[in-house]
Amino acid sequence: QPLLRDLAAICMAMIHFSAIEFIGLHPGILLWHFTAIVTVLYTAFVCRIIEKNTEPSSTSDGGIVGSARAWPIVIFGLRYGLLTGICGLAPTVNAMVLLRLFKQMDLVSSKVTAEDSECFLKQTGSIPLLVSSSLVTAYVYGADTDLDKEGAVWIAVLDWAFASAVLAYVNAFVFLLDKAGRKLGETNFNVGNRAFIQAHQASGATVPNIKPTTIGCSVFGVCSFLLLCVAMG
């Protein structure tokens, strides 16, 4: 259900945020990148191989990953958990609202906003977004008694700009990981398929003995090492 999906997405973002807060900013960001590579690239790699072995009509337009109900939750948590951990709550909300308003005005494409993983944000109108942004900004920056009004405004604007840049980077990073994983998966399938045909023609066996591909071993080895780093982090 959408409600459970949205609650799970928020909880996932809180998990990543809490991990960064617990570990520390710099090691937390590094481990987040390791987690993102293992989560996005390796999943796209495996799913592309499965898709190449499946009839085109058996998968949706977005592929196996696009039809998975848990995928938007995972990506939502990755993106906004890191953004909140780096920038804080108010800049995160402001950057998120700015990007959503740009999307509603058709100023950016769905790839820029990672539209498939926006969960409840896709159904939220511009007025609730602006109200939420205003309330959170007023609460966070208005509570700082050390700043005058003009100083608070400038800090809020700078935080907003920085958070928007971080969000754009995170969306681009996730998009490139997905594209790289799918490309590596397709290349791995093509290499393995050629080896299978050659081995089948040479031996005549229905299931000839084929060695693992170099690409497959490399992707598995790198992702396993990164997963170990995350586990030991």
Buried (B, 14 or more C-beta within 10 A) or exposed (E): EEEEBBBBBBEBBBEBBBBBEEBEEEEBBBBBBBBBBBBBBBBBBBBBBBBBEEEEEEBEEEBBBEEBEEBBBBBBBBBBBBBBBBBEBBBBBBBBBBBBBBBBEEEBEEEBBBBBBBBBBBEBEEEEBEEBBEEBBEEBBEEEEEBEEEEBEEBBEEBBBBBBEBBBEBBEBBBEBBBBBBEBBBBBBEBBEEBEEEBBEEEEEEEBEEEEBEBBEEBBEBBEEBBEBBEEE
